[in-house]
Amino acid sequence: MDTVGYFGTALVVLSFMTNSLFKLRLLNAIGAFFVTIYAIYTHAIPVVLLDGFIVIINVIQLWRNRKNTQS
């Protein structure tokens, strides 16, 4: 299960190395999702809350940007 946490962490770090805001939000959301799953498994509630909110915020922003680019 540790590999899930490491994979999520790697995606979050990788997200900050991208040149695109879309890629940053997408990779960050996916990475934070995996970290959230790992935190649930390890009962790290503060990490669940933090990364869970990061996932939600990134998904909302991706949705808003998708709607704005279609108009």
C-alpha positions in Angstrom: 0.0 0.0 0.0 3.0 2.3 0.5 3.4 2.4 -3.3 0.0 4.1 -3.6 1.3 6.9 -1.4 4.6 7.2 -3.1 2.9 7.2 -6.5 0.5 9.9 -5.5 3.3 12.0 -4.0 5.4 11.6 -7.2 2.4 12.8 -9.3 1.9 15.8 -7.0 5.6 16.7 -7.3 5.5 16.1 -11.1 2.5 18.4 -11.4 4.6 21.4 -10.3 7.1 20.8 -13.1 4.6 21.2 -15.9 4.2 24.3 -18.0 0.4 24.0 -18.3 -2.1 25.0 -15.7 -4.4 22.2 -17.0 -1.7 19.6 -16.6 -0.8 20.9 -13.2 -4.4 20.7 -11.9 -5.0 17.3 -13.5 -1.8 15.6 -12.2 -2.2 17.3 -8.9 -5.8 16.1 -8.5 -4.8 12.5 -9.5 -1.8 12.5 -7.2 -3.8 14.0 -4.3 -6.5 11.3 -4.8 -3.9 8.6 -4.4 -2.4 10.2 -1.4 -5.9 10.5 0.1 -6.5 6.8 -0.5 -3.2 6.0 1.2 -4.1 8.4 4.1 -7.5 6.7 4.6 -5.7 3.3 4.7 -3.2 4.6 7.3 -5.9 6.5 9.3 -4.0 9.9 8.8 -7.2 12.0 9.0 -5.4 15.4 8.7 -3.8 14.2 5.4 -7.2 12.8 4.3 -8.8 16.2 4.8 -6.0 18.2 3.2 -5.6 16.1 0.1 -9.3 15.4 -0.2 -9.9 19.2 -0.4 -7.1 19.5 -2.9 -8.8 17.0 -5.1 -12.1 18.7 -4.8 -10.6 22.2 -5.6 -8.7 20.9 -8.6 -11.7 19.1 -10.0 -13.9 22.2 -9.6 -11.3 24.4 -11.3 -10.8 21.9 -14.1 -14.6 21.8 -14.6 -14.9 25.6 -14.6 -12.0 26.0 -17.1 -13.6 23.3 -19.3 -16.9 25.2 -19.4 -15.1 28.5 -20.1 -13.1 27.1 -23.1 -16.3 25.6 -24.6 -18.1 29.0 -24.7 
